[in-house]
C-alpha cells in the first residue's frame, strides 16, 4: 500500500471512530427497533401472543384492507368509469390548448387538428352511450384510454410541449374540464366515489382517506400563505425583527399548548372564531362537533403553527436573490408580477422544494392535534379525525394488536417514501440552484 493509501485509510478509520458512539446509540434506539418492528409486522403479535408471536406472513397487511361489508360494485368498474372521464379530460384540454395555440400562431397542423379534434369530437359523441354501458361492458373504456395514452406518447409535439410550459393554466383547465364533464355527463361511479363508499367499511382505509384529505388541504395552503408572509416581511422597513419573531413563535410553542388554546378558539358558544363570525353577520359553526369540519379545523390550526417557520425559509431565499436580476428587469420594463413569475419564483425553487418535502412528511404524521382537540377520540363522531398515525396509536395501545400496528406503520413509511421520491424526481427538472 502506498503512503497516500495508508494516509487515506487512517483518515477514514479516524472519521468512523468519531461517529461510532452516535452509530451505537442510533443502532440501539433507532435502527434495531425499526428493523424488529418490520420483522414483527409479519406475526400475529398481540396481548394474547405477547411472548410467542405466531408467523402469519402478509396476514396483517391483508387485514388492514379488509372491509366490514362488500363494496356496492367492483373496483374494475370504478376504474373503467374514471379512465373514461380522465381520458376525455385529457382530450378536451389538449383541444382547448390547440385552439388557443392556433389563434396565437395563426396556423394549424393537419395531424394535430385531425387527431386531437377528431378524437375529442368522437369521444364526446359516444361518451353518454359509453357511460350507460360501462357497468355491463367495462372494456369499452379501453379505446378512451388508448386515445389519451397516444396523446401523452406524442407529447414532444410542439403544442403538447407548450401545454406543460403553462403549468398553472394546465392544472386549472384539467380541473375545470373534469368538473364540467362530470356535471354534463353525470355518473355515480368512479374511483373517488368507490373509495368514498368503502372508507366507512374499514378503519384503516378511513385513516388513509382522512390523512390524504388533510395533506391536500394543509400543504398547498401552508406553502402559499408562507410565501405571502415572506414577501410581506421582505418589504417591511420597520419592526422587521419583531414581526419575524411573532410569526415564528407558534412554531417553537408546544403543540399540546397550541391545541388547548385552539380548543377554546373553536368553542361553538364562546370561542373567539365564532365571535368574529358573528360580528361579520355570519352564522356560528360547530367546529369541534361537526364531522365535516374535523379535518379543516386541524388543518387551520396546523397552518397557523407552521406558517412562521416556512415563511422564514422563504424569507432567507428572498434575501439571497441578487438585486441585479430585478435591476435588469426594471430596465426591460417588467411589471411586478413578471418579476415575481420569472425571477423570484424560479430562484425560490430550492426553498419551495425543501418546504414541500418537510411539510408533506409532517402532514402525513399528524396526530397530536387530533388527540388534544378532540380529547383522545378521533373526531366528534364517525371517526372523522382518524388519521394513519392515530390508527397506529389506537391499534397498538388501545387494542393491543402490535403486529397489525407495525404493518400499518410500514404502509405509512412506504407512502411517505414513494411520495418523497416522486417529489425528488420532479424537483430535478424544476429546482434551479444559483
Secondary structure, DSSP 8 states (H G I E B T S, - for coil): --HHHHHHHHHHHHHHHHHHHHHHHHIIIIIHHHHHHHHHTTEE-BSTTSSS-EE-TTHHHHHHT--SS--SS-HHHHHHHHHHHHHHHHHHHHHHHHHHHHHHHT---HHHIIIIIHHHHHHHHHHHHHHHHTTT-GGGHHHHHHHHHHHHHTTTSHHHHHHHHSHHHHHHHHHHHHHHHHHHT--S-SHHHHHHHHGGG-HHHHHHHHHHHHHHHHHHHHHHHHHHHHHHHHH--SSHHHHHHHHHHHHHS-HHHHHHHHHHHT-TTT-HHHHHHHHTT-----TTT-GGGHHHHHHHHHHHHHHHHHHHHHHHHHHTS-HHHHHHHHHTT--HHHHIIIIIHHHTHHHHHHHHHHHHHHHHT--HHHHHHTTTSSSSSTTTT--HHHHHHIIIIIS-BHHHHHHHHHHHHHHHHHHHHHHHHHHHHH----
